[in-house]
Amino acid sequence: MIKLLKNILLEIKFFFRSLDVLIESKKEIPKIIFFSENKSYQKYLKILIDTTAEMYPNKIYYLSMDRQDIIYDDRIKNFYINPFLINFIFSNINAENLILTLTDLDNNLLKKTKNIKKYIYYFHAPVSTTKNYTSGAFDNYDTIMCIGQFQINEIRLRENLKKLKKKNLISTGYFYFDYLQKNLKKNISPDEILIAPSWNKHLKNFINENFILLTESLLRKNFKVIFRPHPEHFKRSKNILNKMERIFNKNFKIDYDDNNIVSMQKAKCLITDSSGIAIEYMVVLKRPVLYLDEYDKIHNSDYQDFKSLNTLDNEFKKNFGYFFKKEDFNKIERVINLAQSNFNINKNNFDNFVKSHYFNFGCTKEFLYTKLKDIL
């Protein structure tokens, strides 16, 4: 009873402390506010955080709905935001620039306000905008940090089709590639299979239909399996996650870490449906990816508008991935060997493909140093 009371008092304390950011932003309007839903997104903006902190020390706020999501940098002020207060706070806060990776601005969780001069989006997946996101996912941003020319083409096409206001599209590149290049240890001998599906809002998807059978097939062949859920799976597929931990043996583990680096390092191949981690894994580690070709992921109701544009996700799959189906589960060892052979044959063209499709590969931080003032 005493413990429960303490927890209730602590929740009340954090609830009211969420309002501190409004008081602070009235005293001196911050140059930049970063907003994060939880700690798992922090890695995607590390390079952006470091650069802005160097250029605008003590003028940056970091707001998160996760108490564990903290930037340990004296030049940045951290604030926890209670989810129940999110709309109230963002309706009343003052800032020059709000930088975030939350889609559907003004359509969903966050509403725009005149107190914030500019809303800026950065990507947490190296994929096309036309298929995996909702139709209006990026419509209401002022500035978007694009990772490749393909995204600029996609966003401009939608603006023309829907007669939307033109956004400021910046050719920054994908910050997370450079973070991975710096932090991944490539000299580790991989001996595990990483399964990392995307989140799919449709009921028929990788997790619901295929995951348990696939994992059983891998374990029967004595493979070590790491399963890395998408953050949305923890919200929407808890029952299945709990079942997995009960039924599988010691060669199976679920990766709950906010960072995916350790799982990627240990994996000799990755199995997915259409997750962005497939491209990250291939690009940085140059190891094979197997795509379970059973259910497509289309979250954009206007996807037919973009028939003229092939998604970069599909380009990667077609050029460097290996497709397999549910009927191949009983020969999964052979499928993995074929995927390795297929990747080795095609990887001579890999580096040129990456550099020709992504801006500033390997030097996004240097680009930010020269362009950040213009972006803000």
C-alpha positions as YAML, in Angstrom:
chain: A
units: angstrom
residues:
- id: 1
  name: MET
  ca: [0.00, 0.00, 0.00]
- id: 2
  name: ILE
  ca: [2.82, 2.40, 0.89]
- id: 3
  name: LYS
  ca: [4.61, 1.57, -2.36]
- id: 4
  name: LEU
  ca: [1.44, 2.21, -4.35]
- id: 5
  name: LEU
  ca: [0.95, 5.56, -2.64]
- id: 6
  name: LYS
  ca: [4.54, 6.55, -3.40]
- id: 7
  name: ASN
  ca: [4.07, 5.67, -7.05]
- id: 8
  name: ILE
  ca: [0.88, 7.73, -7.24]
- id: 9
  name: LEU
  ca: [2.62, 10.73, -5.65]
- id: 10
  name: LEU
  ca: [5.52, 10.33, -8.05]
- id: 11
  name: GLU
  ca: [3.15, 10.32, -11.02]
- id: 12
  name: ILE
  ca: [1.47, 13.47, -9.73]
- id: 13
  name: LYS
  ca: [4.86, 15.11, -9.29]
- id: 14
  name: PHE
  ca: [5.95, 14.30, -12.87]
- id: 15
  name: PHE
  ca: [2.56, 15.35, -14.19]
- id: 16
  name: PHE
  ca: [2.95, 18.88, -12.86]
- id: 17
  name: ARG
  ca: [6.67, 19.04, -13.64]
- id: 18
  name: SER
  ca: [5.71, 18.60, -17.29]
- id: 19
  name: LEU
  ca: [4.50, 22.20, -17.14]
- id: 20
  name: ASP
  ca: [8.01, 23.48, -16.33]
- id: 21
  name: VAL
  ca: [8.85, 23.68, -20.01]
- id: 22
  name: LEU
  ca: [6.11, 26.30, -20.54]
- id: 23
  name: ILE
  ca: [7.55, 28.49, -17.81]
- id: 24
  name: GLU
  ca: [11.08, 28.14, -19.19]
- id: 25
  name: SER
  ca: [10.10, 28.87, -22.78]
- id: 26
  name: LYS
  ca: [8.36, 32.10, -21.70]
- id: 27
  name: LYS
  ca: [11.55, 33.38, -20.07]
- id: 28
  name: GLU
  ca: [13.68, 32.87, -23.17]
- id: 29
  name: ILE
  ca: [12.35, 31.41, -26.40]
- id: 30
  name: PRO
  ca: [14.51, 28.40, -27.34]
- id: 31
  name: LYS
  ca: [16.15, 28.29, -30.74]
- id: 32
  name: ILE
  ca: [15.32, 24.60, -31.13]
- id: 33
  name: ILE
  ca: [12.98, 22.13, -29.47]
- id: 34
  name: PHE
  ca: [13.46, 18.44, -30.21]
- id: 35
  name: PHE
  ca: [10.48, 16.20, -29.50]
- id: 36
  name: SER
  ca: [10.75, 12.43, -29.05]
- id: 37
  name: GLU
  ca: [8.09, 9.83, -28.29]
- id: 38
  name: ASN
  ca: [10.55, 7.52, -26.51]
- id: 39
  name: LYS
  ca: [14.19, 6.59, -26.06]
- id: 40
  name: SER
  ca: [14.27, 4.23, -29.04]
- id: 41
  name: TYR
  ca: [14.25, 7.21, -31.42]
- id: 42
  name: GLN
  ca: [17.21, 8.98, -29.83]
- id: 43
  name: LYS
  ca: [19.81, 7.18, -31.96]
- id: 44
  name: TYR
  ca: [18.35, 8.55, -35.18]
- id: 45
  name: LEU
  ca: [19.03, 12.16, -34.25]
- id: 46
  name: LYS
  ca: [22.35, 11.79, -32.40]
- id: 47
  name: ILE
  ca: [24.32, 13.51, -35.16]
- id: 48
  name: LEU
  ca: [21.70, 16.24, -35.42]
- id: 49
  name: ILE
  ca: [21.71, 16.77, -31.64]
- id: 50
  name: ASP
  ca: [25.51, 16.94, -31.46]
- id: 51
  name: THR
  ca: [25.75, 19.46, -34.29]
- id: 52
  name: THR
  ca: [23.02, 21.75, -33.02]
- id: 53
  name: ALA
  ca: [24.46, 21.66, -29.49]
- id: 54
  name: GLU
  ca: [27.81, 22.83, -30.82]
- id: 55
  name: MET
  ca: [26.29, 25.62, -32.90]
- id: 56
  name: TYR
  ca: [23.54, 26.71, -30.49]
- id: 57
  name: PRO
  ca: [24.65, 25.79, -26.95]
- id: 58
  name: ASN
  ca: [22.10, 26.43, -24.19]
- id: 59
  name: LYS
  ca: [19.39, 27.30, -26.71]
- id: 60
  name: ILE
  ca: [18.02, 23.78, -27.16]
- id: 61
  name: TYR
  ca: [15.24, 21.88, -25.36]
- id: 62
  name: TYR
  ca: [14.75, 18.12, -25.60]
- id: 63
  name: LEU
  ca: [11.18, 17.01, -24.82]
- id: 64
  name: SER
  ca: [10.18, 13.37, -24.47]
- id: 65
  name: MET
  ca: [7.20, 11.32, -23.29]
- id: 66
  name: ASP
  ca: [9.69, 8.76, -21.92]
- id: 67
  name: ARG
  ca: [11.34, 9.50, -18.55]
- id: 68
  name: GLN
  ca: [14.37, 7.43, -19.54]
- id: 69
  name: ASP
  ca: [14.84, 9.41, -22.73]
- id: 70
  name: ILE
  ca: [17.46, 11.94, -21.69]
- id: 71
  name: ILE
  ca: [20.22, 13.70, -23.64]
- id: 72
  name: TYR
  ca: [23.27, 13.82, -21.38]
- id: 73
  name: ASP
  ca: [24.69, 17.11, -22.58]
- id: 74
  name: ASP
  ca: [24.96, 20.21, -20.37]
- id: 75
  name: ARG
  ca: [24.20, 22.42, -23.38]
- id: 76
  name: ILE
  ca: [20.70, 20.94, -23.70]
- id: 77
  name: LYS
  ca: [17.73, 21.19, -21.32]
- id: 78
  name: ASN
  ca: [15.72, 17.98, -20.89]
- id: 79
  name: PHE
  ca: [12.00, 17.93, -20.10]
- id: 80
  name: TYR
  ca: [9.69, 14.99, -19.51]
- id: 81
  name: ILE
  ca: [6.21, 15.52, -20.95]
- id: 82
  name: ASN
  ca: [3.26, 13.58, -19.57]
- id: 83
  name: PRO
  ca: [1.35, 12.12, -22.57]
- id: 84
  name: PHE
  ca: [-1.95, 13.51, -21.23]
- id: 85
  name: LEU
  ca: [-0.52, 17.03, -21.41]
- id: 86
  name: ILE
  ca: [1.07, 16.78, -24.83]
- id: 87
  name: ASN
  ca: [-1.54, 18.79, -26.74]
- id: 88
  name: PHE
  ca: [-1.83, 21.43, -24.04]
- id: 89
  name: ILE
  ca: [1.94, 21.93, -23.89]
- id: 90
  name: PHE
  ca: [2.45, 22.13, -27.64]
- id: 91
  name: SER
  ca: [-0.46, 24.52, -27.95]
- id: 92
  name: ASN
  ca: [1.18, 26.93, -25.52]
- id: 93
  name: ILE
  ca: [4.92, 26.48, -25.88]
- id: 94
  name: ASN
  ca: [7.15, 29.00, -27.63]
- id: 95
  name: ALA
  ca: [10.04, 28.09, -29.94]
- id: 96
  name: GLU
  ca: [11.71, 29.17, -33.14]
- id: 97
  name: ASN
  ca: [12.06, 25.62, -34.49]
- id: 98
  name: LEU
  ca: [10.46, 22.30, -33.54]
- id: 99
  name: ILE
  ca: [12.36, 19.27, -34.89]
- id: 100
  name: LEU
  ca: [10.76, 15.84, -34.73]
- id: 101
  name: THR
  ca: [10.27, 12.53, -36.52]
- id: 102
  name: LEU
  ca: [6.54, 12.16, -35.77]
- id: 103
  name: THR
  ca: [4.42, 11.89, -38.91]
- id: 104
  name: ASP
  ca: [0.93, 13.33, -39.50]
- id: 105
  name: LEU
  ca: [1.58, 16.68, -37.87]
- id: 106
  name: ASP
  ca: [-1.74, 18.50, -37.35]
- id: 107
  name: ASN
  ca: [-3.64, 15.33, -38.34]
- id: 108
  name: ASN
  ca: [-3.00, 13.23, -35.27]
- id: 109
  name: LEU
  ca: [-1.14, 13.64, -31.96]
- id: 110
  name: LEU
  ca: [0.38, 17.11, -32.38]
- id: 111
  name: LYS
  ca: [-1.40, 20.22, -33.61]
- id: 112
  name: LYS
  ca: [0.40, 23.20, -35.11]
- id: 113
  name: THR
  ca: [0.48, 26.54, -33.35]
- id: 114
  name: LYS
  ca: [1.61, 30.05, -34.29]
- id: 115
  name: ASN
  ca: [3.87, 30.06, -31.23]
- id: 116
  name: ILE
  ca: [6.28, 27.84, -33.13]
- id: 117
  name: LYS
  ca: [7.75, 29.48, -36.21]
- id: 118
  name: LYS
  ca: [8.95, 26.40, -38.07]
- id: 119
  name: TYR
  ca: [8.19, 22.67, -37.96]
- id: 120
  name: ILE
  ca: [11.04, 20.48, -39.22]
- id: 121
  name: TYR
  ca: [10.90, 16.74, -39.92]
- id: 122
  name: TYR
  ca: [13.80, 14.26, -39.98]
- id: 123
  name: PHE
  ca: [13.54, 10.61, -41.05]
- id: 124
  name: HIS
  ca: [14.08, 7.54, -38.87]
- id: 125
  name: ALA
  ca: [13.96, 5.07, -41.76]
- id: 126
  name: PRO
  ca: [15.87, 5.14, -45.09]
- id: 127
  name: VAL
  ca: [12.79, 4.43, -47.21]
- id: 128
  name: SER
  ca: [10.41, 6.03, -49.69]
- id: 129
  name: THR
  ca: [7.58, 8.28, -48.51]
- id: 130
  name: THR
  ca: [4.90, 6.93, -50.83]
- id: 131
  name: LYS
  ca: [4.02, 3.51, -49.46]
- id: 132
  name: ASN
  ca: [4.71, 2.91, -45.76]
- id: 133
  name: TYR
  ca: [3.37, 6.23, -44.46]
- id: 134
  name: THR
  ca: [-0.16, 7.62, -44.41]
- id: 135
  name: SER
  ca: [-1.17, 9.84, -47.31]
- id: 136
  name: GLY
  ca: [-0.85, 13.13, -45.40]
- id: 137
  name: ALA
  ca: [2.12, 12.11, -43.25]
- id: 138
  name: PHE
  ca: [4.35, 15.03, -44.30]
- id: 139
  name: ASP
  ca: [1.89, 17.59, -45.68]
- id: 140
  name: ASN
  ca: [1.97, 20.02, -42.76]
- id: 141
  name: TYR
  ca: [5.70, 20.39, -42.18]
- id: 142
  name: ASP
  ca: [7.52, 23.57, -43.16]
- id: 143
  name: THR
  ca: [10.88, 21.89, -43.72]
- id: 144
  name: ILE
  ca: [11.82, 18.25, -44.35]
- id: 145
  name: MET
  ca: [15.35, 16.91, -44.10]
- id: 146
  name: CYS
  ca: [15.37, 14.52, -47.06]
- id: 147
  name: ILE
  ca: [17.70, 11.56, -47.28]
- id: 148
  name: GLY
  ca: [17.80, 11.23, -51.07]
- id: 149
  name: GLN
  ca: [16.54, 12.73, -54.32]
- id: 150
  name: PHE
  ca: [13.87, 10.02, -54.46]
- id: 151
  name: GLN
  ca: [12.14, 11.58, -51.43]
- id: 152
  name: ILE
  ca: [12.26, 15.05, -52.94]
- id: 153
  name: ASN
  ca: [10.66, 13.69, -56.14]
- id: 154
  name: GLU
  ca: [7.95, 11.89, -54.14]
- id: 155
  name: ILE
  ca: [7.07, 14.88, -51.94]
- id: 156
  name: ARG
  ca: [7.04, 17.31, -54.87]
- id: 157
  name: LEU
  ca: [4.76, 14.99, -56.84]
- id: 158
  name: ARG
  ca: [2.25, 14.90, -53.97]
- id: 159
  name: GLU
  ca: [2.43, 18.69, -53.57]
- id: 160
  name: ASN
  ca: [1.60, 19.11, -57.26]
- id: 161
  name: LEU
  ca: [-1.18, 16.51, -57.26]
- id: 162
  name: LYS
  ca: [-2.87, 17.85, -54.11]
- id: 163
  name: LYS
  ca: [-1.98, 21.52, -54.72]
- id: 164
  name: LEU
  ca: [-0.18, 21.79, -51.39]
- id: 165
  name: LYS
  ca: [2.07, 24.58, -50.22]
- id: 166
  name: LYS
  ca: [5.68, 23.92, -51.23]
- id: 167
  name: LYS
  ca: [7.87, 22.78, -48.38]
- id: 168
  name: ASN
  ca: [11.54, 23.55, -47.87]
- id: 169
  name: LEU
  ca: [13.22, 20.26, -48.79]
- id: 170
  name: ILE
  ca: [16.82, 19.96, -47.57]
- id: 171
  name: SER
  ca: [19.23, 17.39, -49.01]
- id: 172
  name: THR
  ca: [20.75, 16.33, -45.68]
- id: 173
  name: GLY
  ca: [21.07, 12.56, -46.11]
- id: 174
  name: TYR
  ca: [20.32, 9.90, -43.52]
- id: 175
  name: PHE
  ca: [21.98, 10.70, -40.18]
- id: 176
  name: TYR
  ca: [21.61, 7.17, -38.85]
- id: 177
  name: PHE
  ca: [23.82, 5.66, -41.57]
- id: 178
  name: ASP
  ca: [26.72, 7.72, -40.30]
- id: 179
  name: TYR
  ca: [25.92, 6.90, -36.68]
- id: 180
  name: LEU
  ca: [26.00, 3.19, -37.51]
- id: 181
  name: GLN
  ca: [29.22, 3.51, -39.49]
- id: 182
  name: LYS
  ca: [30.87, 5.06, -36.46]
- id: 183
  name: ASN
  ca: [29.48, 2.72, -33.78]
- id: 184
  name: LEU
  ca: [29.06, -0.73, -35.34]
- id: 185
  name: LYS
  ca: [31.86, -3.23, -34.74]
- id: 186
  name: LYS
  ca: [32.41, -5.04, -38.01]
- id: 187
  name: ASN
  ca: [35.09, -7.45, -36.76]
- id: 188
  name: ILE
  ca: [32.63, -9.58, -34.76]
- id: 189
  name: SER
  ca: [32.02, -13.07, -36.19]
- id: 190
  name: PRO
  ca: [28.24, -13.27, -36.68]
- id: 191
  name: ASP
  ca: [26.49, -16.55, -35.86]
- id: 192
  name: GLU
  ca: [22.83, -15.62, -35.31]
- id: 193
  name: ILE
  ca: [19.74, -14.93, -37.40]
- id: 194
  name: LEU
  ca: [18.07, -11.58, -36.81]
- id: 195
  name: ILE
  ca: [14.32, -11.34, -37.46]
- id: 196
  name: ALA
  ca: [13.10, -7.73, -37.58]
- id: 197
  name: PRO
  ca: [9.67, -7.21, -39.16]
- id: 198
  name: SER
  ca: [8.12, -3.86, -39.88]
- id: 199
  name: TRP
  ca: [4.99, -2.66, -38.15]
- id: 200
  name: ASN
  ca: [1.98, -3.26, -40.40]
- id: 201
  name: LYS
  ca: [-1.42, -1.90, -39.41]
- id: 202
  name: HIS
  ca: [-3.21, -4.61, -41.39]
- id: 203
  name: LEU
  ca: [-4.33, -7.68, -39.45]
- id: 204
  name: LYS
  ca: [-2.64, -10.07, -41.87]
- id: 205
  name: ASN
  ca: [1.03, -9.36, -41.30]
- id: 206
  name: PHE
  ca: [4.38, -10.98, -40.55]
- id: 207
  name: ILE
  ca: [3.87, -11.20, -36.77]
- id: 208
  name: ASN
  ca: [0.32, -12.54, -36.80]
- id: 209
  name: GLU
  ca: [0.63, -14.98, -39.68]
- id: 210
  name: ASN
  ca: [4.19, -16.21, -40.09]
- id: 211
  name: PHE
  ca: [6.49, -15.48, -37.20]
- id: 212
  name: ILE
  ca: [5.98, -18.53, -34.98]
- id: 213
  name: LEU
  ca: [6.22, -21.06, -37.84]
- id: 214
  name: LEU
  ca: [9.34, -19.40, -39.23]
- id: 215
  name: THR
  ca: [11.05, -19.31, -35.84]
- id: 216
  name: GLU
  ca: [10.22, -22.96, -35.19]
- id: 217
  name: SER
  ca: [11.81, -23.87, -38.54]
- id: 218
  name: LEU
  ca: [15.00, -21.96, -37.67]
- id: 219
  name: LEU
  ca: [15.27, -23.46, -34.19]
- id: 220
  name: ARG
  ca: [14.81, -26.99, -35.53]
- id: 221
  name: LYS
  ca: [17.94, -26.39, -37.61]
- id: 222
  name: ASN
  ca: [19.76, -25.21, -34.45]
- id: 223
  name: PHE
  ca: [20.04, -21.60, -35.56]
- id: 224
  name: LYS
  ca: [20.32, -18.97, -32.86]
- id: 225
  name: VAL
  ca: [17.50, -16.47, -33.37]
- id: 226
  name: ILE
  ca: [17.26, -12.84, -32.24]
- id: 227
  name: PHE
  ca: [13.85, -11.25, -32.62]
- id: 228
  name: ARG
  ca: [13.80, -7.46, -32.68]
- id: 229
  name: PRO
  ca: [10.24, -6.11, -32.51]
- id: 230
  name: HIS
  ca: [9.28, -2.76, -33.95]
- id: 231
  name: PRO
  ca: [8.41, -0.22, -31.19]
- id: 232
  name: GLU
  ca: [4.75, -0.47, -32.24]
- id: 233
  name: HIS
  ca: [4.73, -4.23, -31.57]
- id: 234
  name: PHE
  ca: [5.23, -3.55, -27.85]
- id: 235
  name: LYS
  ca: [1.99, -1.55, -27.91]
- id: 236
  name: ARG
  ca: [-0.09, -3.66, -30.26]
- id: 237
  name: SER
  ca: [1.20, -7.26, -30.12]
- id: 238
  name: LYS
  ca: [1.97, -7.85, -26.42]
- id: 239
  name: ASN
  ca: [0.14, -11.17, -26.30]
- id: 240
  name: ILE
  ca: [2.19, -12.62, -29.14]
- id: 241
  name: LEU
  ca: [5.45, -11.37, -27.63]
- id: 242
  name: ASN
  ca: [4.59, -13.02, -24.32]
- id: 243
  name: LYS
  ca: [3.73, -16.27, -26.07]
- id: 244
  name: MET
  ca: [7.07, -16.29, -27.90]
- id: 245
  name: GLU
  ca: [9.04, -16.06, -24.68]
- id: 246
  name: ARG
  ca: [7.08, -19.01, -23.23]
- id: 247
  name: ILE
  ca: [7.26, -21.46, -26.11]
- id: 248
  name: PHE
  ca: [10.74, -21.02, -27.60]
- id: 249
  name: ASN
  ca: [13.99, -22.52, -26.30]
- id: 250
  name: LYS
  ca: [17.30, -21.05, -25.15]
- id: 251
  name: ASN
  ca: [18.41, -20.38, -28.74]
- id: 252
  name: PHE
  ca: [15.70, -17.72, -29.04]
- id: 253
  name: LYS
  ca: [15.75, -14.26, -27.48]
- id: 254
  name: ILE
  ca: [13.84, -11.02, -27.87]
- id: 255
  name: ASP
  ca: [15.92, -7.88, -28.17]
- id: 256
  name: TYR
  ca: [14.39, -5.21, -25.92]
- id: 257
  name: ASP
  ca: [17.32, -2.81, -26.24]
- id: 258
  name: ASP
  ca: [16.58, 0.73, -27.42]
- id: 259
  name: ASN
  ca: [19.57, 0.42, -29.71]
- id: 260
  name: ASN
  ca: [19.69, -2.22, -32.47]
- id: 261
  name: ILE
  ca: [23.47, -2.22, -32.90]
- id: 262
  name: VAL
  ca: [24.29, -5.35, -30.85]
- id: 263
  name: SER
  ca: [21.65, -7.43, -32.63]
- id: 264
  name: MET
  ca: [22.87, -6.29, -36.04]
- id: 265
  name: GLN
  ca: [26.51, -7.04, -35.21]
- id: 266
  name: LYS
  ca: [25.73, -10.61, -34.14]
- id: 267
  name: ALA
  ca: [23.56, -11.46, -37.16]
- id: 268
  name: LYS
  ca: [24.94, -13.26, -40.20]
- id: 269
  name: CYS
  ca: [21.71, -12.45, -42.03]
- id: 270
  name: LEU
  ca: [18.48, -10.60, -41.43]
- id: 271
  name: ILE
  ca: [14.93, -11.73, -42.13]
- id: 272
  name: THR
  ca: [12.18, -9.15, -42.57]
- id: 273
  name: ASP
  ca: [9.16, -8.22, -44.66]
- id: 274
  name: SER
  ca: [9.75, -4.54, -45.44]
- id: 275
  name: SER
  ca: [11.40, -2.93, -42.42]
- id: 276
  name: GLY
  ca: [13.84, -0.06, -42.92]
- id: 277
  name: ILE
  ca: [16.37, -1.92, -40.78]
- id: 278
  name: ALA
  ca: [16.98, -4.16, -43.82]
- id: 279
  name: ILE
  ca: [18.54, -1.29, -45.73]
- id: 280
  name: GLU
  ca: [20.52, -0.10, -42.69]
- id: 281
  name: TYR
  ca: [21.83, -3.61, -42.15]
- id: 282
  name: MET
  ca: [22.82, -4.15, -45.76]
- id: 283
  name: VAL
  ca: [24.37, -0.71, -46.21]
- id: 284
  name: VAL
  ca: [26.59, -0.74, -43.13]
- id: 285
  name: LEU
  ca: [27.41, -4.43, -42.59]
- id: 286
  name: LYS
  ca: [27.10, -5.65, -46.19]
- id: 287
  name: ARG
  ca: [25.37, -8.87, -45.22]
- id: 288
  name: PRO
  ca: [22.36, -10.57, -46.84]
- id: 289
  name: VAL
  ca: [18.71, -9.80, -46.18]
- id: 290
  name: LEU
  ca: [15.89, -12.29, -46.74]
- id: 291
  name: TYR
  ca: [12.46, -10.83, -47.50]
- id: 292
  name: LEU
  ca: [9.39, -12.88, -46.62]
- id: 293
  name: ASP
  ca: [7.24, -12.20, -49.66]
- id: 294
  name: GLU
  ca: [3.76, -12.89, -48.28]
- id: 295
  name: TYR
  ca: [2.03, -9.64, -47.31]
- id: 296
  name: ASP
  ca: [2.65, -6.19, -48.71]
- id: 297
  name: LYS
  ca: [2.69, -3.16, -46.43]
- id: 298
  name: ILE
  ca: [0.74, -0.23, -47.85]
- id: 299
  name: HIS
  ca: [-0.28, 2.44, -45.34]
- id: 300
  name: ASN
  ca: [-0.85, 5.17, -47.92]
- id: 301
  name: SER
  ca: [-4.45, 5.32, -49.17]
- id: 302
  name: ASP
  ca: [-3.21, 7.41, -52.13]
- id: 303
  name: TYR
  ca: [-0.48, 4.97, -53.12]
- id: 304
  name: GLN
  ca: [-1.89, 4.63, -56.63]
- id: 305
  name: ASP
  ca: [-0.99, 8.29, -57.25]
- id: 306
  name: PHE
  ca: [2.67, 7.28, -57.26]
- id: 307
  name: LYS
  ca: [2.58, 4.48, -59.81]
- id: 308
  name: SER
  ca: [5.17, 6.32, -61.90]
- id: 309
  name: LEU
  ca: [7.70, 6.17, -59.05]
- id: 310
  name: ASN
  ca: [9.23, 2.92, -57.92]
- id: 311
  name: THR
  ca: [9.99, 2.98, -54.20]
- id: 312
  name: LEU
  ca: [13.61, 2.78, -53.10]
- id: 313
  name: ASP
  ca: [12.62, -0.03, -50.75]
- id: 314
  name: ASN
  ca: [11.62, -2.12, -53.77]
- id: 315
  name: GLU
  ca: [14.82, -1.18, -55.60]
- id: 316
  name: PHE
  ca: [16.88, -2.52, -52.72]
- id: 317
  name: LYS
  ca: [14.84, -5.70, -52.55]
- id: 318
  name: LYS
  ca: [15.05, -6.30, -56.29]
- id: 319
  name: ASN
  ca: [18.78, -5.61, -56.60]
- id: 320
  name: PHE
  ca: [20.22, -7.01, -53.37]
- id: 321
  name: GLY
  ca: [17.56, -8.90, -51.37]
- id: 322
  name: TYR
  ca: [16.47, -12.52, -51.50]
- id: 323
  name: PHE
  ca: [12.75, -13.37, -51.63]
- id: 324
  name: PHE
  ca: [11.22, -16.45, -50.05]
- id: 325
  name: LYS
  ca: [7.73, -17.63, -49.06]
- id: 326
  name: LYS
  ca: [6.00, -19.56, -46.31]
- id: 327
  name: GLU
  ca: [6.28, -22.77, -48.33]
- id: 328
  name: ASP
  ca: [10.10, -22.42, -48.07]
- id: 329
  name: PHE
  ca: [10.17, -22.62, -44.25]
- id: 330
  name: ASN
  ca: [10.88, -26.37, -44.35]
- id: 331
  name: LYS
  ca: [14.09, -25.72, -46.29]
- id: 332
  name: ILE
  ca: [15.14, -22.58, -44.47]
- id: 333
  name: GLU
  ca: [18.82, -23.57, -44.21]
- id: 334
  name: ARG
  ca: [19.08, -23.82, -47.99]
- id: 335
  name: VAL
  ca: [17.24, -20.50, -48.37]
- id: 336
  name: ILE
  ca: [19.77, -18.75, -46.09]
- id: 337
  name: ASN
  ca: [22.70, -20.21, -48.06]
- id: 338
  name: LEU
  ca: [21.15, -19.09, -51.36]
- id: 339
  name: ALA
  ca: [20.59, -15.60, -49.96]
- id: 340
  name: GLN
  ca: [24.29, -15.37, -49.06]
- id: 341
  name: SER
  ca: [25.37, -16.52, -52.53]
- id: 342
  name: ASN
  ca: [22.94, -14.13, -54.22]
- id: 343
  name: PHE
  ca: [24.19, -11.19, -52.16]
- id: 344
  name: ASN
  ca: [27.84, -11.98, -52.90]
- id: 345
  name: ILE
  ca: [27.12, -11.99, -56.64]
- id: 346
  name: ASN
  ca: [25.43, -8.58, -56.58]
- id: 347
  name: LYS
  ca: [27.38, -6.66, -53.97]
- id: 348
  name: ASN
  ca: [30.00, -5.33, -56.39]
- id: 349
  name: ASN
  ca: [27.45, -2.70, -57.44]
- id: 350
  name: PHE
  ca: [26.31, -2.04, -53.87]
- id: 351
  name: ASP
  ca: [28.42, 0.96, -52.84]
- id: 352
  name: ASN
  ca: [27.70, 2.86, -56.04]
- id: 353
  name: PHE
  ca: [23.98, 2.19, -55.64]
- id: 354
  name: VAL
  ca: [24.00, 3.56, -52.07]
- id: 355
  name: LYS
  ca: [26.00, 6.68, -52.86]
- id: 356
  name: SER
  ca: [23.89, 7.48, -55.91]
- id: 357
  name: HIS
  ca: [20.61, 7.26, -53.97]
- id: 358
  name: TYR
  ca: [21.46, 8.87, -50.60]
- id: 359
  name: PHE
  ca: [22.71, 12.40, -50.04]
- id: 360
  name: ASN
  ca: [25.99, 13.01, -48.17]
- id: 361
  name: PHE
  ca: [26.64, 9.37, -47.35]
- id: 362
  name: GLY
  ca: [29.34, 9.33, -44.65]
- id: 363
  name: CYS
  ca: [29.35, 13.11, -44.18]
- id: 364
  name: THR
  ca: [25.91, 14.26, -42.98]
- id: 365
  name: LYS
  ca: [27.47, 16.06, -40.00]
- id: 366
  name: GLU
  ca: [29.78, 18.05, -42.26]
- id: 367
  name: PHE
  ca: [26.76, 19.02, -44.37]
- id: 368
  name: LEU
  ca: [24.91, 20.21, -41.27]
- id: 369
  name: TYR
  ca: [27.80, 22.45, -40.24]
- id: 370
  name: THR
  ca: [27.53, 24.33, -43.53]
- id: 371
  name: LYS
  ca: [23.73, 24.38, -43.92]
- id: 372
  name: LEU
  ca: [22.18, 24.35, -40.42]
- id: 373
  name: LYS
  ca: [21.85, 28.13, -40.14]
- id: 374
  name: ASP
  ca: [19.99, 28.21, -43.44]
- id: 375
  name: ILE
  ca: [17.73, 25.33, -42.38]
- id: 376
  name: LEU
  ca: [16.78, 27.11, -39.14]
...
